[in-house]
Amino acid sequence: MHTNSTMKPSIPALALLFAAPAAAASCESLLRLSLPNTTITSAASVDSPPSCRVSATLRPTSDSDIKIEVWMPTSGWNGDFQAVGNGGWSGSINSSAMAKAVAAGYATSSTDTGHAGSSASFAPGHPEKLIDYAYRSEHEMTVQAKAIIAAFYGKAPRFSYWNGCSAGGKQGLKEAQRYPEDFNGIVAGSPAANWTGRAAQAIWVAQAVHKDDASFIPPEKYPAIHRAVLAACDRLDGVEDGVLEDPARCHFDPKVLECKGDNTPDCLTPPQVEAARKIYAPSTNPRTGQRLYSGLAPGSELGWNTWGGARPLSIATDYFRFVVFENPAWDFRILDFDKDVERAEKLDRTRINALDPNLRPFFAHGGKLLQYHGWSDPQISPGNSVEYYESVVKEMGGAAKLQGSYRLFMVPGMAHCGGGDGTSNFDMMAALRSWVEEQHAPERVEASRVRNGKTDRTRPLCSYPQTAVYKGSGSIDDSANFSCH
């Protein structure tokens, strides 16, 4: 079993061993299944939904304690495997995503990423556990889940998929980069690919809004800033609909909201103007001027409490407290955007970050990568997804060479992994499966917006760098009246 964090193995021998089992097994008999570095702790049939559920503990290293679950439909299996991702610092099985996968006919699996609890407090003194969190737990889960599925059904899955958002999107990218044979198709939503950069950017914003009491922007002012952004930029895409189709075209200066008299919820004081500018701006190295990570996009204002609230983003502070400095008392106000960020990047290298643009091994065996990101995401800057996509374009020698393997869909108005004012309801897994199994590359993905339980708008999501363009007639709430250009 693989334990060296620097290796990039080919198809595991274990997968070959279970490629063609002799016969299906009963659910309960899986308790006796012997797998390397694995202890199966339970195997039982359940009624809702009808499935066989297996729990196991994986120990690829002496300090590993990776919990996984594998759920397999007892009827109506579609023949495929869908592993689901996690969020934040994880520490728990993603049972809700597993339930959706089983309901759709997939055999599925999830991992707690090797520890319990939602913080990074597990990391100090446990480098192997940090590697388990960073990438090894997902890979080990995938290998063992395929073996368990093959044993239960008497045959291996036809196709294997990854589906995750946020940290789960990063996990998907990491799988494509590090273990290219694990999956045929990957959905990577709003990926936290630049983990160190996102952590630093969240602290950049926290330092700006907590520079002093005068710099803090109260949440009751967010709607006024959002209205001002729409007033400045909503018409740029040809449709005034309360959503920015392409925020990169919006050049908004919050100074237009500077208070002329009393400090009211509809204006910003000069210190608040400067803090708002910092929220939109990329973080930079104060010594070299080097750009570190992109800021939040115009349109994200209603979610600014994520980074700009009373407390900094805990995912970010945890990274510096427990991983970089191993000091739980570390204070975000002292982060040095020169030496401390450099220290973080050198420490991580390619551990948690998933920024390797070389996806040739994944594409070489027909792997498909479908990535999406909400333009109004207030937790992971959407520009990070654009930057990663463009880095792959550069590595591969042009966008034309990626069209058969990699598509990015930016979602106007969508917040973090969903929500917001945009059309944030769509089925990327269905699009991916059609691409992998029927070779139907997604030029556009149909999306809808649901309010008060009713669909009030449909729109196409367009393969980047295309955007949805109104044809000039018909309802602006009907996808049929838009084309991708």
C-alpha positions as CSV (number, residue, x, y, z in Angstrom):
1,M,0.0,0.0,0.0
2,H,1.2,3.5,-0.8
3,T,2.6,5.4,2.1
4,N,5.3,7.7,0.5
5,S,3.7,11.1,0.1
6,T,6.0,11.9,-2.9
7,M,5.0,9.0,-5.1
8,K,2.4,9.1,-7.9
9,P,1.4,5.5,-8.3
10,S,-0.2,4.0,-11.4
11,I,-3.3,1.8,-11.1
12,P,-3.1,0.1,-7.7
13,A,-2.6,-3.6,-7.7
14,L,-5.6,-3.9,-5.4
15,A,-7.9,-2.5,-8.1
16,L,-6.6,-5.2,-10.5
17,L,-7.1,-7.9,-7.9
18,F,-10.8,-7.1,-7.6
19,A,-11.4,-6.3,-11.3
20,A,-13.3,-9.5,-11.9
21,P,-14.5,-11.2,-8.7
22,A,-16.1,-14.6,-9.1
23,A,-19.5,-13.8,-7.5
24,A,-21.4,-11.2,-5.6
25,A,-21.3,-11.2,-1.8
26,S,-24.0,-10.6,0.8
27,C,-23.8,-7.3,2.7
28,E,-23.1,-8.8,6.1
29,S,-20.4,-11.1,4.7
30,L,-18.3,-8.1,3.8
31,L,-17.3,-8.0,7.5
32,R,-14.9,-10.8,6.7
33,L,-13.4,-9.1,3.6
34,S,-9.7,-8.8,4.0
35,L,-8.0,-5.7,2.5
36,P,-4.5,-4.2,3.1
37,N,-4.3,-1.7,6.0
38,T,-8.0,-1.9,6.4
39,T,-10.3,-3.0,9.2
40,I,-14.0,-3.3,8.3
41,T,-15.9,-2.4,11.4
42,S,-19.5,-2.8,10.2
43,A,-21.5,-4.0,7.2
44,A,-25.3,-3.9,7.3
45,S,-28.3,-3.5,5.1
46,V,-30.5,-0.5,5.6
47,D,-34.0,0.3,4.3
48,S,-33.8,4.1,3.6
49,P,-32.5,4.3,1.1
50,P,-32.2,0.5,0.4
51,S,-28.5,-0.1,0.5
52,C,-25.6,-2.0,2.0
53,R,-23.5,0.3,4.3
54,V,-19.9,-0.6,5.1
55,S,-17.7,1.3,7.6
56,A,-14.0,0.8,7.8
57,T,-10.8,2.2,9.3
58,L,-7.8,2.6,7.1
59,R,-4.2,2.8,8.5
60,P,-1.7,3.3,5.7
61,T,0.8,4.7,8.2
62,S,1.3,4.1,11.9
63,D,-0.3,7.5,12.8
64,S,-3.2,7.1,10.4
65,D,-6.8,6.6,11.5
66,I,-8.9,7.2,8.4
67,K,-12.6,6.4,8.7
68,I,-14.6,5.7,5.6
69,E,-18.1,4.6,4.7
70,V,-19.2,2.9,1.5
71,W,-22.9,2.8,0.6
72,M,-24.1,0.6,-2.2
73,P,-27.7,0.4,-3.5
74,T,-29.3,-3.0,-3.1
75,S,-31.4,-2.4,-6.2
76,G,-31.2,-0.1,-9.1
77,W,-27.4,0.3,-9.1
78,N,-26.4,2.3,-12.2
79,G,-23.1,0.5,-12.4
80,D,-21.0,3.5,-11.4
81,F,-19.1,4.8,-8.4
82,Q,-19.3,8.3,-7.1
83,A,-17.0,9.4,-4.3
84,V,-18.1,12.6,-2.5
85,G,-15.9,15.3,-1.1
86,N,-15.8,17.3,2.2
87,G,-15.7,20.9,3.4
88,G,-13.3,22.9,5.5
89,W,-11.0,20.9,7.7
90,S,-13.4,18.1,7.4
91,G,-13.3,15.6,10.3
92,S,-16.6,13.9,9.4
93,I,-18.3,11.7,6.8
94,N,-20.4,13.6,4.3
95,S,-23.5,11.5,4.7
96,S,-25.9,14.0,3.1
97,A,-23.9,13.9,-0.2
98,M,-23.7,10.1,0.1
99,A,-27.5,9.9,0.4
100,K,-27.9,12.0,-2.8
101,A,-25.5,9.8,-4.7
102,V,-27.2,6.6,-3.6
103,A,-30.6,8.0,-4.4
104,A,-29.3,8.7,-7.9
105,G,-28.2,5.0,-8.3
106,Y,-24.5,5.3,-7.5
107,A,-22.4,3.3,-5.2
108,T,-20.7,6.0,-3.1
109,S,-18.1,6.6,-0.4
110,S,-16.9,9.3,1.9
111,T,-14.0,9.8,4.4
112,D,-13.5,11.9,7.5
113,T,-10.1,12.7,6.0
114,G,-8.3,11.0,8.9
115,H,-9.3,12.9,12.0
116,A,-12.4,13.9,14.1
117,G,-13.5,17.5,14.6
118,S,-13.8,20.5,12.2
119,S,-10.6,22.4,13.0
120,A,-6.9,21.9,12.2
121,S,-6.0,21.2,15.8
122,F,-5.1,17.7,14.8
123,A,-2.1,18.8,12.8
124,P,0.7,19.8,15.3
125,G,3.1,17.0,15.8
126,H,1.2,14.7,13.3
127,P,2.7,15.2,9.8
128,E,1.2,12.0,8.6
129,K,-2.3,13.0,9.7
130,L,-1.8,16.3,7.8
131,I,-0.9,14.3,4.7
132,D,-3.9,12.1,5.2
133,Y,-6.0,15.2,5.3
134,A,-4.3,16.8,2.3
135,Y,-4.7,13.9,-0.1
136,R,-3.9,10.4,1.1
137,S,-7.3,9.7,2.8
138,E,-9.2,10.4,-0.4
139,H,-7.0,8.2,-2.5
140,E,-6.9,5.3,0.1
141,M,-10.7,5.6,0.4
142,T,-11.1,5.3,-3.3
143,V,-8.9,2.2,-3.6
144,Q,-10.6,0.4,-0.8
145,A,-14.1,1.5,-1.8
146,K,-13.6,0.1,-5.3
147,A,-12.6,-3.2,-3.8
148,I,-15.6,-3.3,-1.5
149,I,-18.0,-2.4,-4.3
150,A,-16.4,-5.1,-6.5
151,A,-16.8,-7.7,-3.8
152,F,-20.4,-6.8,-3.1
153,Y,-21.7,-6.7,-6.7
154,G,-19.4,-9.3,-8.1
155,K,-18.0,-6.8,-10.6
156,A,-16.1,-3.5,-10.5
157,P,-17.7,-0.2,-11.2
158,R,-17.9,0.7,-14.9
159,F,-16.9,4.3,-14.3
160,S,-15.7,6.1,-11.2
161,Y,-16.5,9.8,-10.4
162,W,-15.5,12.4,-7.9
163,N,-18.0,15.0,-6.8
164,G,-17.1,17.7,-4.4
165,C,-17.3,21.5,-3.7
166,S,-15.1,23.9,-1.7
167,A,-12.5,21.7,0.1
168,G,-14.1,18.9,-1.9
169,G,-13.4,20.7,-5.1
170,K,-9.8,21.0,-4.1
171,Q,-9.8,17.2,-3.3
172,G,-11.0,16.6,-6.8
173,L,-8.3,18.6,-8.4
174,K,-5.7,16.9,-6.1
175,E,-7.0,13.5,-7.3
176,A,-6.6,14.5,-11.0
177,Q,-3.1,15.9,-10.3
178,R,-1.7,13.2,-8.0
179,Y,-3.7,10.0,-8.7
180,P,-4.8,10.4,-12.3
181,E,-6.0,6.8,-12.6
182,D,-8.4,7.0,-9.7
183,F,-11.3,8.6,-11.6
184,N,-12.8,8.8,-15.0
185,G,-14.5,12.1,-14.3
186,I,-14.3,14.8,-11.7
187,V,-16.6,17.6,-10.6
188,A,-14.6,20.2,-8.8
189,G,-16.9,22.9,-7.5
190,S,-15.6,26.2,-6.0
191,P,-12.2,24.6,-5.3
192,A,-10.0,25.8,-2.5
193,A,-7.1,25.0,-4.8
194,N,-4.7,27.7,-3.5
195,W,-5.2,26.8,0.2
196,T,-2.3,29.0,1.4
197,G,-3.4,31.9,-0.8
198,R,-7.0,31.7,0.4
199,A,-5.9,31.6,4.0
200,A,-3.7,34.7,3.5
201,Q,-6.4,36.5,1.6
202,A,-8.9,36.0,4.4
203,I,-6.4,37.4,6.9
204,W,-5.7,40.3,4.4
205,V,-9.4,41.2,4.6
206,A,-9.6,40.7,8.4
207,Q,-6.7,43.0,8.9
208,A,-8.3,45.6,6.7
209,V,-11.7,45.7,8.5
210,H,-10.1,45.4,11.9
211,K,-7.3,47.9,11.4
212,D,-9.2,50.0,14.0
213,D,-12.8,50.5,15.1
214,A,-13.4,53.0,12.3
215,S,-12.4,50.5,9.5
216,F,-15.1,47.9,10.4
217,I,-17.9,47.8,7.9
218,P,-21.2,46.8,9.7
219,P,-23.2,44.1,7.9
220,E,-26.1,46.5,7.6
221,K,-24.1,48.4,5.1
222,Y,-23.5,45.5,2.7
223,P,-26.9,45.9,0.9
224,A,-26.0,49.6,0.0
225,I,-22.6,48.5,-1.4
226,H,-24.3,45.7,-3.4
227,R,-26.9,48.1,-4.8
228,A,-24.2,50.6,-5.8
229,V,-22.3,47.8,-7.6
230,L,-25.4,46.8,-9.5
231,A,-26.1,50.4,-10.4
232,A,-22.6,50.7,-11.8
233,C,-22.3,47.4,-13.6
234,D,-25.5,45.5,-14.0
235,R,-26.1,46.9,-17.5
236,L,-22.7,45.9,-18.8
237,D,-23.9,42.5,-20.0
238,G,-26.9,44.0,-21.8
239,V,-29.5,42.8,-19.3
240,E,-30.5,44.6,-16.1
241,D,-31.4,41.6,-14.0
242,G,-29.7,42.0,-10.6
243,V,-26.8,39.8,-11.5
244,L,-23.3,40.5,-13.0
245,E,-22.7,38.0,-15.8
246,D,-19.0,38.8,-15.9
247,P,-17.8,40.7,-12.8
248,A,-14.3,41.0,-14.3
249,R,-15.7,43.7,-16.5
250,C,-16.9,45.7,-13.5
251,H,-14.6,48.4,-12.2
252,F,-16.3,49.7,-9.1
253,D,-14.8,52.1,-6.6
254,P,-16.6,52.2,-3.3
255,K,-15.6,55.8,-2.9
256,V,-18.9,56.7,-4.7
257,L,-20.6,55.7,-1.4
258,E,-18.5,58.0,0.8
259,C,-20.6,59.8,3.4
260,K,-21.4,63.4,2.6
261,G,-22.8,64.1,6.0
262,D,-23.9,61.7,8.8
263,N,-22.7,58.2,8.9
264,T,-25.8,56.2,7.8
265,P,-26.3,52.6,6.6
266,D,-26.4,53.9,3.0
267,C,-22.9,55.4,3.0
268,L,-19.3,54.5,3.9
269,T,-16.9,56.6,6.0
270,P,-13.4,57.2,4.5
271,P,-11.9,54.3,6.6
272,Q,-14.7,52.0,5.5
273,V,-14.1,53.0,1.8
274,E,-10.4,51.9,2.2
275,A,-11.5,48.6,3.9
276,A,-13.9,47.9,1.1
277,R,-11.2,48.6,-1.5
278,K,-9.0,46.0,0.3
279,I,-11.8,43.4,0.1
280,Y,-12.0,43.7,-3.7
281,A,-8.2,44.0,-4.1
282,P,-5.7,41.1,-4.4
283,S,-3.3,40.6,-1.5
284,T,0.2,41.7,-2.3
285,N,3.7,41.3,-0.8
286,P,4.5,44.7,0.7
287,R,8.2,44.3,-0.1
288,T,8.1,43.1,-3.7
289,G,4.6,44.1,-4.8
290,Q,4.0,40.5,-5.9
291,R,0.3,39.6,-6.3
292,L,-0.5,36.8,-3.9
293,Y,-4.2,36.0,-4.3
294,S,-7.3,37.5,-6.0
295,G,-9.8,39.6,-4.0
296,L,-13.5,39.0,-3.9
297,A,-15.5,39.9,-7.0
298,P,-18.0,42.7,-7.4
299,G,-21.4,41.2,-6.6
300,S,-20.2,39.3,-3.5
301,E,-21.1,42.1,-1.0
302,L,-24.1,40.4,0.6
303,G,-21.7,37.6,1.8
304,W,-18.9,39.8,3.1
305,N,-19.5,38.7,6.7
306,T,-17.6,35.5,5.8
307,W,-14.3,37.3,5.6
308,G,-15.1,40.8,6.9
309,G,-17.3,40.0,10.0
310,A,-16.5,40.3,13.7
311,R,-14.1,37.3,13.5
312,P,-11.8,36.2,10.7
313,L,-12.5,33.0,8.8
314,S,-11.6,30.1,11.1
315,I,-10.4,27.9,8.3
316,A,-7.7,30.6,7.6
317,T,-6.7,31.3,11.2
318,D,-6.5,27.5,11.9
319,Y,-4.1,27.1,9.0
320,F,-1.7,29.6,10.5
321,R,-2.2,28.6,14.1
322,F,-1.9,24.9,13.8
323,V,-0.1,24.2,10.5
324,V,2.3,27.1,9.8
325,F,3.2,28.3,13.4
326,E,1.9,25.4,15.5
327,N,0.8,28.0,18.1
328,P,-2.9,28.0,19.1
329,A,-2.5,31.6,20.5
330,W,-1.3,33.1,17.2
331,D,-3.1,36.3,16.4
332,F,-4.2,37.2,12.8
333,R,-3.2,40.8,13.3
334,I,0.5,40.0,13.2
335,L,0.6,38.1,9.9
336,D,3.4,39.4,7.7
337,F,2.5,39.2,4.0
338,D,6.1,39.0,3.1
339,K,8.0,36.5,5.3
340,D,5.0,34.7,6.8
341,V,3.3,34.0,3.5
342,E,6.6,32.9,2.0
343,R,7.0,30.5,5.0
344,A,3.5,29.1,4.5
345,E,4.1,28.4,0.8
346,K,7.5,26.8,1.4
347,L,6.0,24.7,4.1
348,D,3.1,23.5,2.0
349,R,4.7,23.1,-1.4
350,T,2.3,20.6,-2.9
351,R,0.8,19.2,0.2
352,I,-2.6,20.8,0.6
353,N,-2.4,23.2,-2.3
354,A,-3.8,21.7,-5.6
355,L,-2.2,24.0,-8.1
356,D,-0.2,21.6,-10.4
357,P,-1.2,22.6,-13.9
358,N,0.1,19.4,-15.5
359,L,-3.0,17.3,-16.0
360,R,-1.6,15.3,-18.9
361,P,-1.6,11.9,-17.1
362,F,-5.3,12.4,-16.1
363,F,-6.3,13.5,-19.6
364,A,-4.2,10.7,-21.2
365,H,-6.6,7.9,-20.0
366,G,-9.7,9.9,-21.1
367,G,-10.3,11.6,-17.7
368,K,-12.7,14.6,-17.8
369,L,-12.6,17.5,-15.4
370,L,-15.7,19.7,-15.0
371,Q,-15.0,22.7,-12.7
372,Y,-17.5,25.4,-11.6
373,H,-17.4,28.4,-9.3
374,G,-19.8,31.1,-8.3
375,W,-18.8,34.7,-9.3
376,S,-20.3,36.0,-6.0
377,D,-18.5,33.5,-3.8
378,P,-17.5,35.3,-0.5
379,Q,-15.3,32.5,0.8
380,I,-13.1,31.4,-2.0
381,S,-12.2,34.1,-4.5
382,P,-13.7,33.1,-7.9
383,G,-10.6,34.5,-9.6
384,N,-8.7,31.6,-8.2
385,S,-10.6,29.2,-10.4
386,V,-10.0,31.3,-13.5
387,E,-6.3,31.5,-12.7
388,Y,-6.0,27.8,-12.3
389,Y,-7.8,27.1,-15.5
390,E,-5.6,29.5,-17.3
391,S,-2.5,27.9,-15.8
392,V,-3.6,24.6,-17.3
393,V,-4.3,26.2,-20.6
394,K,-0.7,27.6,-20.6
395,E,0.8,24.2,-19.6
396,M,-1.2,22.3,-22.2
397,G,-0.4,24.8,-25.0
398,G,-3.7,26.4,-25.6
399,A,-7.4,26.3,-24.7
400,A,-8.2,24.3,-27.9
401,K,-6.3,21.3,-26.5
402,L,-8.4,21.3,-23.4
403,Q,-11.9,21.3,-24.9
404,G,-12.1,17.5,-25.0
405,S,-11.0,17.1,-21.3
406,Y,-11.5,20.2,-19.2
407,R,-14.3,22.7,-18.9
408,L,-14.8,25.6,-16.4
409,F,-18.2,27.1,-15.8
410,M,-18.4,30.4,-13.9
411,V,-21.8,30.9,-12.3
412,P,-23.1,34.5,-12.2
413,G,-24.5,35.6,-8.9
414,M,-23.9,32.3,-7.1
415,A,-22.4,32.4,-3.6
416,H,-20.2,29.6,-2.1
417,C,-21.2,26.3,-3.6
418,G,-24.8,27.5,-4.0
419,G,-27.2,30.3,-3.0
420,G,-27.0,33.9,-4.0
421,D,-29.1,35.8,-6.6
422,G,-28.0,33.8,-9.6
423,T,-29.2,30.5,-11.2
424,S,-27.4,28.3,-8.7
425,N,-29.4,25.0,-9.3
426,F,-27.8,22.7,-11.9
427,D,-26.6,19.1,-12.3
428,M,-22.9,19.0,-13.0
429,M,-22.8,15.3,-12.3
430,A,-25.3,14.6,-15.1
431,A,-23.3,16.7,-17.5
432,L,-20.1,15.0,-16.5
433,R,-21.5,11.5,-16.8
434,S,-22.9,12.3,-20.3
435,W,-19.4,13.6,-21.2
436,V,-17.6,10.5,-19.9
437,E,-20.0,7.8,-21.0
438,E,-21.5,9.3,-24.2
439,Q,-18.8,11.8,-25.2
440,H,-21.2,14.7,-25.1
441,A,-18.9,17.6,-24.1
442,P,-21.0,20.3,-22.2
443,E,-21.1,23.5,-24.2
444,R,-23.7,24.9,-21.8
445,V,-25.3,23.6,-18.6
446,E,-28.9,24.6,-17.9
447,A,-29.4,26.2,-14.5
448,S,-32.3,27.6,-12.6
449,R,-33.0,29.9,-9.7
450,V,-35.6,28.8,-7.1
451,R,-37.2,31.3,-4.7
452,N,-40.0,30.4,-2.2
453,G,-40.1,26.9,-3.6
454,K,-40.7,28.0,-7.2
455,T,-38.4,28.4,-10.2
456,D,-38.4,32.0,-11.3
457,R,-35.5,32.1,-13.7
458,T,-33.5,29.7,-16.0
459,R,-30.2,30.5,-17.7
460,P,-27.4,28.7,-19.4
461,L,-24.1,28.4,-17.7
462,C,-21.5,28.8,-20.4
463,S,-18.1,27.1,-20.8
464,Y,-15.4,29.7,-19.8
465,P,-14.5,32.2,-21.3
466,Q,-17.9,32.4,-22.9
467,T,-20.8,34.1,-21.2
468,A,-24.6,34.0,-21.6
469,V,-25.7,36.7,-24.0
470,Y,-29.3,37.9,-24.4
471,K,-30.7,37.3,-27.9
472,G,-32.6,40.6,-27.7
473,S,-36.2,39.4,-27.4
474,G,-38.3,37.3,-25.0
475,S,-38.2,37.0,-21.2
476,I,-34.9,37.5,-19.6
477,D,-35.9,34.8,-17.1
478,D,-36.0,32.1,-19.9
479,S,-32.8,30.3,-20.8
480,A,-34.0,29.8,-24.4
481,N,-33.5,33.5,-25.0
482,F,-29.8,33.4,-24.3
483,S,-26.8,32.0,-26.2
484,C,-23.2,31.4,-25.2
485,H,-20.6,33.7,-26.8
